[in-house]
């Protein structure tokens, strides 16, 4: 029976190495998918500009660029993980803040363009979204500011 101990340790090490490599490959593929998605969103935004009104162009472009910014922040998180094998929560807070700002801008643009204004629902939406942004900003402010990457 004493011989099974070292064999189990070797098997465990090989399995862990394989799973770590598989995790890196999956995160790499996810990063490539994020890059492709960001490029597609930018191209789609550019193609939808033709023949649109100025308000529609601003709304579509702003919305698309903020989506791309969120994708880039998520890509940054994946790259940090691939370099350090540590997850940081700050990029997710930044993505939440950007998503909240995007929501504020889109809701405001839609309400401005809308002829039948539901002011109460609009104001509640703005209030809740603003509170979420403030909460995420507060959480980001309380987060440790030490960066994960060491310049080695």
C-alpha positions, -999 to +999 in steps of 0.1 A: +000+000+000+028+026+006+034+026-032+000+040-040+008+073-021+034+086-045+014+074-075-016+093-064+005+124-058+019+122-094-016+116-108-030+145-089-002+168-101-007+157-137-045+163-134-040+197-118-014+207-145-038+196-172-068+214-157-047+246-153-036+244-189-072+238-200-083+268-180-057+290-196-068+278-231-104+285-223-096+319-210-075+326-241-104+315-263-128+337-243-104+367-248-104+361-285-142+360-285-142+393-266-120+409-292-141+396-320-173+407-303-159+442-297-148+445-333-182+433-345-200+458-323-179+486-337-185+476-373-222+471-367-224+506-351-206+521-381-229+503-406-261+515-388-251+551-391-260+554-427-292+575-433-300+579-396-310+610-378-284+628-357-300+617-324-301+581-336-264+583-346-253+597-313-274+572-293-263+542-313-226+552-314-225+561-277-243+529-267-220+508-289-188+524-277-198+519-241-205+482-248-170+480-264-155+497-233-172+471-211-159+443-233-123+457-232-125+459-193-136+422-192-107+414-216-084+433-193-096+411-164-090+379-184-055+391-194-047+399-157-058+364-148-037+348-175-006+367-164-010+362-126-036+335-121-053+358-096-087+374-100-092+410-091-127+423-084-120+460-094-124+454-132-159+440-125-168+470-105-156+493-133-177+473-158-207+477-135-201+515-133-198+517-171-229+497-175-248+520-151-236+551-169-246+535-202-280+528-188-284+564-177-274+577-211-296+553-230-327+558-208-322+596-210-318+595-248-349+573-251-369+595-228-359+626-247-369+610-280-402+596-266-434+616-272-453+599-244-433+605-213-438+583-183-420+607-160-425+587-128-410+555-142-382+574-158-372+592-126-373+560-106-351+543-132-326+572-130-327+572-092-321+534-089-294+534-115-276+564-099-277+547-065-262+515-081-234+536-097-227+554-064-226+520-046-202+505-071-181+536-070-180+535-032-170+498-033-143+506-058-130+534-036-128+511-006-110+484-026-073+480-021-054+499-048-024+476-051-021+463-087-018+426-093+010+427-119+045+430-107+070+443-132+094+413-131 
